[in-house]
């Protein structure tokens, strides 16, 4: 009985290597940086210097000029970018030799602080498989002081990362929060609903305007979940109707 098992263990690396196909480094580089199709298209502004942008400064726009140096008319068929934050609008009209065209570029810096190094792949009627030109955009995005965009949910001025919280058995749950209002916030549990031992506070206890912190929910050993597996938690300290200041704890503990 030992021999078949031993043979299987010996052959296992060989079998795995036959099934797992490693992608060569050259192949990966060709996907990230495809070779261009030889052309006489001219893009004088390469790379495009974006300078320093502000994350909260809105969409940055510029116009990229290009010239057809080919003997035959050329039309742009597609433009692909390395990030959804970079968009390109272009005309599908063919350009004759010597004519100039333009591409309108729009870059949204929101959520992209730090160095910018994006690429624009310009496909034309010269080749459907390979780009006729690759244009780089370089610059830097300064992070915004306003971090309210980092929070997807809002209970009035109290901004939260989430309002439905998964419960996995812990006694303390923390949710990143921010005071998006103009007055300090002191948040606790509202005893209008039976709390069943649930205690709510923020750290810091008094959340100043624009201040970030944690909403801390302390739970009893056995939270009183409803039949649908949720436990509503009503917050005190917000001038809102109950339904707009209610969080839900969802039981993810297997029975």
Backbone as numpy.savetxt, mean C-alpha at the origin, in Angstrom:
# Nx Ny Nz CAx CAy CAz Cx Cy Cz
11.95 -53.24 6.49 11.11 -52.04 6.49 11.98 -50.78 6.49
13.16 -50.86 7.12 14.02 -49.68 7.21 14.57 -49.28 5.86
14.83 -50.30 4.99 15.47 -50.00 3.71 14.63 -49.09 2.83
13.31 -49.35 2.63 12.52 -48.42 1.80 12.48 -47.01 2.37
12.36 -46.91 3.71 12.32 -45.57 4.32 13.64 -44.85 4.12
14.76 -45.60 4.32 16.08 -45.00 4.16 16.30 -44.55 2.72
15.86 -45.37 1.76 16.01 -45.02 0.35 15.20 -43.78 0.00
14.00 -43.71 0.59 13.14 -42.54 0.32 13.78 -41.28 0.85
14.39 -41.35 2.04 15.06 -40.18 2.61 16.25 -39.76 1.77
16.97 -40.76 1.21 18.14 -40.45 0.38 17.71 -39.79 -0.93
16.59 -40.30 -1.49 16.14 -39.79 -2.78 15.34 -38.50 -2.68
14.88 -38.14 -1.44 14.02 -36.98 -1.29 14.62 -35.69 -1.83
15.88 -35.35 -1.51 16.45 -34.11 -2.07 16.46 -34.11 -3.60
16.74 -35.30 -4.22 16.75 -35.39 -5.68 15.37 -35.15 -6.26
14.34 -35.76 -5.60 12.98 -35.58 -6.07 12.55 -34.12 -5.95
12.90 -33.49 -4.81 12.52 -32.10 -4.61 13.19 -31.19 -5.62
14.48 -31.46 -5.89 15.19 -30.61 -6.84 14.62 -30.76 -8.23
14.02 -31.95 -8.52 13.41 -32.14 -9.83 12.11 -31.37 -9.96
11.44 -31.11 -8.81 10.16 -30.43 -8.84 10.30 -28.92 -8.69
11.29 -28.46 -7.91 11.47 -27.03 -7.66 12.41 -26.46 -8.72
11.90 -25.53 -9.51 12.70 -24.94 -10.58 13.11 -23.53 -10.16
14.39 -23.36 -9.96 14.91 -22.07 -9.56 14.96 -21.14 -10.76
14.52 -19.89 -10.53 14.56 -18.89 -11.60 15.93 -18.23 -11.59
16.66 -18.31 -12.69 18.00 -17.71 -12.72 17.95 -16.21 -12.46
19.03 -15.68 -11.90 19.13 -14.26 -11.63 18.96 -13.44 -12.91
19.52 -13.95 -14.02 19.40 -13.23 -15.28 17.94 -13.09 -15.71
17.14 -14.14 -15.43 15.72 -14.09 -15.81 14.98 -13.05 -14.97
15.27 -13.01 -13.67 14.63 -12.02 -12.81 14.99 -10.61 -13.23
16.27 -10.39 -13.54 16.70 -9.06 -13.97 16.04 -8.65 -15.28
15.80 -9.63 -16.17 15.18 -9.30 -17.44 13.73 -8.89 -17.26
13.06 -9.40 -16.21 11.69 -9.01 -15.93 11.65 -7.60 -15.36
12.57 -7.33 -14.41 12.60 -6.00 -13.78 13.14 -4.93 -14.74
14.12 -5.33 -15.57 14.77 -4.38 -16.49 14.81 -5.00 -17.89
13.68 -5.01 -18.59 13.65 -5.65 -19.91 14.52 -4.90 -20.91
15.06 -5.63 -21.86 15.85 -5.01 -22.91 14.93 -4.23 -23.84
15.41 -3.09 -24.29 14.59 -2.27 -25.19 14.77 -2.72 -26.63
13.75 -2.43 -27.42 13.83 -2.67 -28.86 14.62 -1.52 -29.48
15.61 -1.81 -30.31 16.39 -0.72 -30.92 15.49 0.25 -31.68
15.64 1.53 -31.40 14.80 2.52 -32.06 15.51 3.85 -32.12
14.94 4.75 -32.92 15.45 6.11 -33.05 14.50 7.11 -32.38
13.84 6.67 -31.31 12.98 7.57 -30.54 13.85 8.37 -29.58
13.57 9.65 -29.45 14.40 10.52 -28.62 13.59 11.04 -27.44
14.14 10.84 -26.25 13.56 11.35 -25.00 14.64 12.21 -24.34
14.69 13.50 -24.64 15.77 14.35 -24.13 15.86 14.37 -22.61
14.73 14.28 -21.91 14.74 14.37 -20.45 14.84 12.98 -19.83
16.05 12.48 -19.75 16.27 11.19 -19.11 17.52 11.25 -18.26
17.45 10.94 -16.95 16.21 10.66 -16.21 15.44 11.95 -15.92
14.19 11.79 -15.50 13.39 12.92 -15.10 13.66 13.21 -13.63
14.14 14.41 -13.34 14.43 14.80 -11.97 13.17 15.40 -11.34
12.62 14.70 -10.35 11.40 15.16 -9.70 11.69 16.14 -8.56
12.92 16.15 -8.10 13.25 17.00 -6.96 12.69 16.43 -5.67
12.41 17.27 -4.70 11.87 16.85 -3.41 10.39 17.20 -3.35
9.58 16.19 -3.13 8.13 16.35 -3.05 7.68 16.18 -1.61
6.51 16.69 -1.29 5.91 16.47 0.02 4.85 15.38 -0.11
4.83 14.48 0.85 3.87 13.39 0.81 2.43 13.90 0.80
2.21 15.05 1.42 0.87 15.63 1.48 0.67 16.73 0.45
1.57 16.85 -0.51 1.52 17.94 -1.47 0.63 17.70 -2.67
-0.03 16.55 -2.71 -0.90 16.26 -3.85 -0.14 15.64 -5.01
-0.84 15.40 -6.10 -0.27 14.71 -7.25 0.72 15.63 -7.99
1.90 15.10 -8.26 2.93 15.82 -9.02 2.74 15.50 -10.49
2.76 16.50 -11.35 2.51 16.32 -12.78 3.61 16.97 -13.60
3.99 16.30 -14.68 4.94 16.87 -15.63 4.62 16.34 -17.02
5.16 17.01 -18.03 4.96 16.58 -19.41 6.30 16.12 -19.98
6.33 14.89 -20.45 7.53 14.31 -21.04 7.43 14.42 -22.56
8.39 15.07 -23.18 8.41 15.24 -24.63 9.26 14.15 -25.28
8.81 13.69 -26.44 9.58 12.69 -27.19 9.46 12.96 -28.69
10.49 12.52 -29.44 10.52 12.78 -30.88 10.74 11.48 -31.63
10.03 11.34 -32.74 10.20 10.18 -33.60 11.35 10.41 -34.57
12.40 9.61 -34.46 13.52 9.68 -35.38 13.53 8.57 -36.40
12.47 7.74 -36.41 12.37 6.64 -37.36 11.94 7.15 -38.74
12.20 6.33 -39.75 11.79 6.67 -41.11 10.28 6.52 -41.30
9.66 5.68 -40.50 8.23 5.40 -40.63 7.47 6.01 -39.44
6.15 6.24 -39.59 5.35 6.74 -38.46 5.36 5.75 -37.29
5.33 6.29 -36.09 5.35 5.48 -34.86 4.21 5.93 -33.96
3.55 4.96 -33.34 2.48 5.27 -32.40 2.76 4.56 -31.08
2.51 5.24 -29.97 2.63 4.60 -28.65 1.44 3.68 -28.45
1.70 2.44 -28.12 0.63 1.45 -27.93 0.31 1.19 -26.46
1.29 1.36 -25.59 1.06 1.13 -24.16 2.20 1.73 -23.37
1.90 2.09 -22.12 2.93 2.54 -21.19 2.70 1.82 -19.87
3.74 1.18 -19.39 3.67 0.47 -18.12 4.63 1.13 -17.13
4.26 1.08 -15.86 5.09 1.70 -14.82 5.39 0.68 -13.73
6.37 1.00 -12.92 6.78 0.09 -11.85 5.97 0.27 -10.57
5.02 1.22 -10.57 4.21 1.46 -9.37 2.87 2.04 -9.80
1.81 1.63 -9.09 0.49 2.19 -9.37 0.39 3.66 -9.01
1.38 4.18 -8.28 1.40 5.60 -7.92 1.78 6.48 -9.10
2.29 5.87 -10.18 2.72 6.61 -11.36 1.80 6.29 -12.53
1.14 7.31 -13.07 0.22 7.14 -14.19 0.75 7.93 -15.39
0.36 7.47 -16.58 0.80 8.14 -17.81 -0.36 8.25 -18.78
-0.58 9.45 -19.29 -1.58 9.71 -20.33 -0.85 10.06 -21.62
-1.28 9.42 -22.70 -0.59 9.65 -23.98 -1.59 9.59 -25.13
-1.18 10.14 -26.26 -2.01 10.13 -27.46 -1.70 8.89 -28.30
-2.74 8.34 -28.91 -2.56 7.17 -29.78 -2.40 7.57 -31.24
-2.15 8.86 -31.48 -1.96 9.33 -32.86 -0.53 9.02 -33.32
-0.37 8.50 -34.54 0.99 8.22 -35.04 1.75 9.51 -35.32
3.05 9.46 -35.06 3.92 10.61 -35.33 4.85 10.27 -36.50
4.97 11.20 -37.43 5.89 11.02 -38.54 7.32 11.35 -38.08
8.26 11.02 -38.95 9.67 11.30 -38.63 9.86 12.79 -38.35
10.52 13.09 -37.23 10.82 14.46 -36.85 9.75 15.13 -36.01
8.55 14.53 -35.92 7.48 15.13 -35.14 7.66 14.84 -33.66
7.11 15.75 -32.85 7.20 15.63 -31.40 5.86 15.24 -30.81
5.92 14.40 -29.78 4.73 14.03 -29.03 4.96 14.30 -27.56
3.92 14.08 -26.75 4.05 14.34 -25.32 3.34 13.26 -24.52
3.86 13.02 -23.33 3.28 12.07 -22.37 3.10 12.83 -21.06
1.91 12.82 -20.54 1.63 13.50 -19.27 1.79 12.48 -18.14
2.70 12.77 -17.23 2.98 11.88 -16.10 2.38 12.45 -14.82
1.79 11.55 -14.02 1.21 11.95 -12.75 1.70 10.98 -11.68
2.34 11.54 -10.66 2.88 10.73 -9.56 2.22 11.15 -8.26
1.65 10.18 -7.56 1.01 10.45 -6.26 1.95 10.04 -5.14
2.53 10.99 -4.41 3.52 10.66 -3.38 2.91 10.14 -2.07
1.59 10.22 -1.93 0.96 9.81 -0.67 1.25 8.34 -0.38
1.81 8.09 0.80 2.12 6.73 1.19 3.45 6.21 0.67
4.26 7.11 0.05 5.55 6.67 -0.51 6.68 7.58 -0.06
6.87 7.77 1.25 7.99 8.61 1.69 9.33 7.95 1.41
10.34 8.80 1.21 11.68 8.28 0.96 12.11 8.51 -0.48
13.14 7.78 -0.88 13.71 7.93 -2.22 12.73 7.42 -3.28
12.69 8.10 -4.42 11.85 7.71 -5.55 12.76 7.26 -6.69
12.51 6.07 -7.20 13.24 5.58 -8.38 12.27 4.71 -9.17
11.46 5.34 -10.00 10.44 4.66 -10.78 10.86 4.57 -12.24
10.27 3.60 -12.94 10.56 3.44 -14.36 9.28 3.47 -15.17
9.43 3.99 -16.36 8.34 4.11 -17.32 8.74 3.31 -18.56
7.96 2.28 -18.91 8.26 1.44 -20.06 7.33 1.86 -21.21
7.90 2.39 -22.28 7.12 2.92 -23.39 7.12 1.89 -24.53
5.93 1.35 -24.81 5.78 0.38 -25.91 5.17 1.11 -27.11
5.70 0.77 -28.28 5.23 1.43 -29.51 4.93 0.39 -30.58
4.52 0.89 -31.73 4.23 0.01 -32.87 5.48 -0.66 -33.42
6.66 -0.28 -32.95 7.89 -0.90 -33.41 8.05 -2.32 -32.89
7.51 -2.58 -31.69 7.62 -3.91 -31.11 6.55 -4.09 -30.04
5.72 -5.14 -30.15 4.71 -5.38 -29.11 5.29 -6.07 -27.87
6.46 -6.72 -28.01 7.03 -7.48 -26.90 8.01 -6.69 -26.04
8.80 -5.82 -26.66 9.85 -5.11 -25.95 9.61 -3.61 -25.99
9.87 -2.92 -24.87 9.66 -1.47 -24.86 10.63 -0.77 -25.80
10.14 0.29 -26.42 11.01 1.09 -27.30 11.89 2.04 -26.50
11.47 2.32 -25.26 12.26 3.22 -24.41 11.90 2.97 -22.95
12.87 3.21 -22.08 12.66 3.14 -20.63 13.11 4.48 -20.05
12.20 5.13 -19.33 12.49 6.43 -18.75 12.44 6.31 -17.23
13.47 6.80 -16.55 13.51 6.77 -15.09 13.03 8.09 -14.51
12.36 7.99 -13.37 11.98 9.17 -12.58 12.65 9.03 -11.23
13.41 10.03 -10.84 14.11 9.98 -9.57 13.79 11.23 -8.76
13.82 11.07 -7.46 13.53 12.20 -6.57 13.42 11.71 -5.14
12.75 12.50 -4.33 12.59 12.15 -2.93 11.26 12.71 -2.42
10.61 11.94 -1.55 9.34 12.36 -0.95 9.56 12.54 0.55
9.32 13.78 1.01 9.40 14.05 2.45 8.12 13.59 3.13
8.24 12.84 4.24 7.04 12.35 4.92 6.18 13.49 5.46
4.88 13.29 5.41 3.95 14.30 5.88 3.84 14.26 7.40
3.66 15.43 8.00 3.45 15.48 9.45 2.06 14.99 9.81
1.14 15.06 8.86 -0.23 14.59 9.10 -0.31 13.11 8.79
-0.46 12.29 9.83 -0.50 10.83 9.66 -1.91 10.29 9.68
-2.93 11.15 9.54 -4.31 10.68 9.61 -4.63 9.69 8.51
-3.93 9.79 7.38 -4.18 8.85 6.29 -3.77 7.43 6.61
-3.02 7.22 7.71 -2.61 5.87 8.10 -3.74 5.10 8.78
-4.84 5.77 9.06 -5.93 5.15 9.83 -7.15 4.99 8.93
-7.59 3.74 8.78 -8.65 3.43 7.82 -10.05 3.68 8.36
-10.20 3.70 9.68 -11.53 3.82 10.29 -11.60 5.07 11.16
-12.83 5.58 11.30 -13.01 6.78 12.12 -14.28 6.67 12.94
-14.14 6.94 14.24 -15.28 7.13 15.12 -15.29 8.62 15.47
-15.82 9.42 14.54 -15.73 10.86 14.72 -14.27 11.30 14.71
-13.83 12.04 15.73 -12.44 12.50 15.77 -11.44 11.39 16.13
-11.92 10.26 16.65 -11.03 9.17 17.00 -10.76 8.31 15.77
-9.53 8.35 15.28 -9.14 7.59 14.10 -8.50 6.28 14.54
-8.89 5.18 13.89 -8.45 3.86 14.29 -7.97 3.07 13.08
-7.06 2.13 13.33 -6.62 1.24 12.27 -7.73 0.25 11.91
-8.57 -0.10 12.88 -9.65 -1.04 12.63 -10.72 -0.88 13.69
-11.96 -1.25 13.34 -13.05 -1.20 14.32 -13.60 -2.60 14.60
-13.22 -3.58 13.79 -13.54 -4.98 14.10 -12.24 -5.67 14.44
-12.18 -6.18 15.66 -10.92 -6.68 16.20 -10.99 -8.19 16.37
-10.06 -8.93 15.80 -10.04 -10.38 16.01 -9.56 -10.72 17.42
-10.24 -11.66 18.07 -9.88 -12.11 19.42 -9.28 -13.50 19.31
-8.07 -13.65 19.83 -7.37 -14.94 19.77 -7.00 -15.47 21.15
-7.66 -14.94 22.19 -7.43 -15.45 23.53 -6.65 -14.54 24.44
-6.14 -13.42 23.93 -5.34 -12.52 24.75 -6.24 -11.72 25.69
-5.67 -11.27 26.80 -6.42 -10.49 27.78 -6.36 -8.99 27.48
-5.43 -8.58 26.64 -5.30 -7.16 26.32 -5.14 -7.01 24.82
-5.95 -6.13 24.23 -5.91 -5.86 22.80 -5.56 -4.39 22.60
-4.64 -4.11 21.67 -4.23 -2.74 21.39 -4.51 -2.41 19.94
-5.08 -1.22 19.72 -5.36 -0.74 18.37 -4.71 0.62 18.24
-3.89 0.80 17.21 -3.28 2.10 16.96 -4.38 3.12 16.68
-4.26 4.29 17.31 -5.29 5.31 17.16 -4.65 6.69 17.07
-5.47 7.66 16.70 -5.02 9.05 16.59 -6.20 9.97 16.83
-5.92 11.09 17.47 -6.94 12.11 17.67 -6.92 13.03 16.45
-7.94 12.88 15.61 -8.03 13.70 14.42 -8.84 14.97 14.61
-9.27 15.25 15.84 -10.07 16.43 16.12 -9.26 17.59 16.65
-9.96 18.59 17.16 -9.31 19.79 17.66 -9.33 19.90 19.18
-9.93 18.91 19.85 -10.00 18.91 21.32 -9.43 17.62 21.85
-8.88 17.62 23.08 -8.35 16.39 23.67 -9.46 15.34 23.83
-9.06 14.08 23.76 -10.00 12.97 23.90 -9.62 12.11 25.10
-10.63 11.76 25.89 -10.46 10.79 26.97 -11.48 9.68 26.70
-11.00 8.53 26.29 -11.87 7.45 25.86 -11.89 6.33 26.91
-13.11 5.91 27.27 -13.30 4.78 28.17 -14.44 3.93 27.61
-14.81 2.89 28.36 -15.95 2.07 27.96 -17.25 2.74 28.42
-18.27 2.66 27.61 -19.58 3.24 27.94 -20.44 2.13 28.56
-20.88 2.36 29.77 -21.63 1.33 30.48 -23.11 1.32 30.10
-23.45 2.05 29.04 -24.79 1.95 28.49 -25.05 0.52 28.02
-23.98 -0.13 27.52 -24.03 -1.56 27.22 -23.37 -2.31 28.37
-23.87 -3.51 28.70 -23.20 -4.31 29.73 -21.76 -4.60 29.31
-20.81 -4.20 30.14 -19.41 -4.36 29.76 -18.87 -5.75 30.05
-19.46 -6.45 31.01 -19.01 -7.81 31.35 -17.51 -7.86 31.62
-17.00 -6.85 32.29 -15.59 -6.86 32.67 -14.66 -6.23 31.66
-15.18 -5.67 30.58 -14.33 -5.03 29.57 -13.97 -3.61 30.04
-12.68 -3.27 29.97 -12.19 -1.95 30.36 -11.46 -1.34 29.16
-11.77 -0.06 28.88 -11.17 0.63 27.73 -10.45 1.88 28.21
-9.29 2.13 27.65 -8.55 3.36 27.92 -7.65 3.64 26.72
-7.05 4.80 26.71 -6.04 5.09 25.70 -4.70 5.31 26.37
-3.66 5.08 25.65 -2.30 5.42 26.08 -1.71 6.34 25.02
-1.48 7.62 25.37 -1.70 8.26 26.68 -3.19 8.36 27.02
-3.44 8.52 28.33 -4.83 8.54 28.82 -5.62 9.69 28.22
-4.98 10.86 28.07 -5.60 12.02 27.43 -4.91 12.21 26.09
-5.67 12.02 25.01 -5.10 12.06 23.67 -5.26 13.47 23.11
-4.14 14.17 22.96 -4.17 15.55 22.47 -4.48 15.58 20.98
-4.93 16.70 20.44 -5.17 16.81 19.00 -3.93 16.44 18.20
-4.13 15.63 17.16 -3.07 15.16 16.26 -2.12 14.16 16.92
-2.39 13.79 18.17 -1.50 12.84 18.87 -1.89 11.41 18.52
-0.86 10.57 18.38 -1.07 9.15 18.11 -0.85 8.36 19.39
-1.52 7.22 19.49 -1.38 6.39 20.67 -2.00 5.03 20.43
-2.40 4.38 21.51 -3.05 3.07 21.45 -4.38 3.12 22.17
-5.40 2.51 21.56 -6.63 2.24 22.27 -6.46 0.86 22.89
-6.49 0.80 24.23 -6.20 -0.44 24.96 -7.50 -1.01 25.50
-7.79 -2.25 25.13 -8.99 -2.94 25.60 -8.55 -4.11 26.47
-8.92 -4.05 27.75 -8.61 -5.13 28.68 -9.85 -6.00 28.82
-9.66 -7.32 28.65 -10.78 -8.26 28.60 -10.78 -9.19 29.79
-11.96 -9.67 30.20 -12.01 -10.68 31.25 -11.50 -12.02 30.73
-11.35 -12.97 31.61 -10.81 -14.28 31.21 -11.72 -14.94 30.18
-13.04 -14.80 30.35 -13.99 -15.38 29.41 -14.92 -14.30 28.90
-14.58 -13.65 27.80 -15.45 -12.60 27.28 -16.84 -13.15 26.91
-17.86 -12.32 27.13 -19.24 -12.74 26.91 -19.63 -12.48 25.45
-19.20 -13.36 24.57 -19.53 -13.20 23.15 -20.99 -13.52 22.89
-21.55 -12.86 21.91 -22.92 -13.14 21.50 -22.97 -14.40 20.64
-24.19 -14.77 20.27 -24.36 -15.99 19.48 -23.66 -15.90 18.12
-23.54 -14.69 17.58 -22.86 -14.53 16.28 -21.35 -14.43 16.41
-20.83 -14.64 17.62 -19.38 -14.64 17.82 -18.76 -13.27 17.98
-19.56 -12.23 18.22 -19.03 -10.88 18.39 -19.35 -10.34 19.77
-18.56 -9.38 20.19 -18.79 -8.67 21.44 -18.70 -7.18 21.15
-19.85 -6.47 21.13 -19.80 -5.02 20.88 -19.23 -4.28 22.08
-18.40 -3.27 21.78 -17.79 -2.44 22.82 -18.12 -0.99 22.51
-18.91 -0.38 23.37 -19.36 0.99 23.17 -18.37 1.95 23.84
-17.91 2.93 23.07 -16.91 3.86 23.58 -17.57 5.09 24.19
-16.99 5.55 25.30 -17.43 6.77 25.98 -16.39 7.85 25.73
-16.87 9.09 25.48 -15.96 10.20 25.26 -16.05 10.77 23.87
-17.04 10.28 23.10 -17.25 10.76 21.74 -18.68 11.24 21.60
-18.86 12.41 21.04 -20.20 12.97 20.87 -20.81 12.42 19.58
-21.16 11.14 19.63 -21.68 10.43 18.46 -22.80 9.51 18.88
-23.71 9.14 17.95 -24.71 8.11 18.24 -24.02 6.79 18.58
-24.65 5.94 19.38 -24.01 4.68 19.79 -23.47 3.84 18.64
-24.21 3.74 17.55 -23.77 2.88 16.44 -22.48 3.38 15.80
-22.18 4.68 15.94 -20.98 5.24 15.32 -19.77 5.23 16.24
-19.96 4.78 17.46 -18.83 4.67 18.41 -18.78 3.28 19.03
-19.13 2.29 18.22 -19.14 0.91 18.69 -18.07 0.11 17.95
-17.21 -0.56 18.70 -16.25 -1.50 18.15 -16.80 -2.91 18.31
-16.25 -3.83 17.55 -16.68 -5.22 17.68 -15.47 -6.13 17.80
-15.52 -6.93 18.84 -14.52 -7.97 19.05 -15.08 -9.26 18.44
-14.32 -9.90 17.54 -14.79 -11.12 16.92 -13.99 -12.32 17.41
-14.70 -13.33 17.89 -14.07 -14.50 18.48 -13.49 -15.40 17.42
-12.15 -15.51 17.42 -11.46 -16.41 16.49 -10.88 -17.63 17.20
-11.24 -17.83 18.46 -10.74 -18.96 19.22 -11.57 -20.19 18.88
-10.89 -21.26 18.50 -11.60 -22.49 18.16 -12.17 -23.13 19.43
-13.44 -23.59 19.38 -14.04 -24.21 20.58 -13.36 -25.53 20.91
